[in-house]
Amino acid sequence: QVQLVESGGGLVQPGGSLRLSCAASGSIFSIYRMGWYRQAPGKERELVATISSDFLTNYAGAVKGRFTISRDNAKNTVYLQMDSLRPEDTGVYYCNAYRRQGSLAYDYWGQGTQVTVSS
């Protein structure tokens, strides 16, 4: 089991920045692929960025060049630095921990943190 707790959301003006954090507990953090997903009102949850256990990153096209995902295995924490924010970045941001072991998949989610980009 992995417990995930997000923090750092809030209200920010267009062009501003926010840094989200996700603290993990309960298992070996370093072996999980960590990710951030978001869900806007009336839309499905979508991938924002992931970082593998060996620090390979992947970004959605809409955030590439503006967002940076990172992880600190010593602190069991994954971060999402969001710069040049746009109104369309508004949504609930969820932290995810995932790993596969043979035919088994382990998939955990946090409760989410609200990000609102508005003037």
Protein Blocks (a to p, Z undefined) as FASTA:
>chain_A
ZZdddehiacddehiacddddddehiafklpccddddddehiacddfbdcdfkopacddf
klgokaccdddfklopacdddehiafklgccddddddddehjbccddddebjaddddZZ
